[in-house]
Amino acid sequence: MSMLTPPGMGGKYRITGDKYPRMRRPRRRGRLLLAAVAAVVALGLIGWGTIQLIDVFGGSDDAKKETAGAKQDCAPSPSPSTATATATAAAAAAAAALPKPAQITVNVYNATPRGGLAKETADELKKRGFAIGKVGNAPEEYDKKVTGNGILLGAPGATRGMFSVLGTQLKGTTQKTDARSTPDVDLILGSTFQTLDPAQQAATALAALGKPAAQPSGEC
């Protein structure tokens, strides 16, 4: 045994001559590589989780735009009591703006070949509350020249209410204005006229003039 051989060691660790055994630590490259890969994966997962949390609590740009658009489109609707009060006020204003049948003087003219049609129609309008003016054959410019059920003829101001009220008594009429300054309205009966609309139907149409149109609910 060489003097360089440590006590108790022999065999392959025996030092002979000028050769020395190399005592190296076990290689750990595999473990280091595995640890590095695990660290990279962990960092990636942490970063992805952070992005998800930001999206959840902060909201994406598209989500924010959609939310803002929904808030603009979905304006708060009035309370039922407020809506009812507004509708009632609108109905009262609309009804007050319309003239009553008794405030409308109707001249009834017959532009058809059938005799007695003007008087018969005038009598029925009087029963329904209208004031009656002149009754007879239509002027030459309209006689036998009116197609359809008839013409409502009056001053330009008649279009703001009188035509609407008188029109509830007879569907299919045409409205025209002239240069008169009097508040009366002409009803010129046309070739297809048979009779006025039934009284109940006309009364329902007249009542509907004073009701405002239904408004959208505003629900989203």
Secondary structure, 3 states (H helix, E strand, C coil): CCCCCCCCCCHHHCCCCCCCCCCCCCCCHHHHHHHHHHHHHHHHHHHHHHHHHHHHHHCCHHHHHHHHHHHHHCCCCCCHHHHHHHHHHHHHHHHHHCCCHHHCEEEEEECCCCCCHHHHHHHHHHHCCCEEEEEEECCCCCCCCCCCCEEEEECHHHHHCHHHHHHCCCCCEEEEECCCCCCCEEEEECCCCCCCCCHHHHHHHHHHCCCCCCCCCCCC
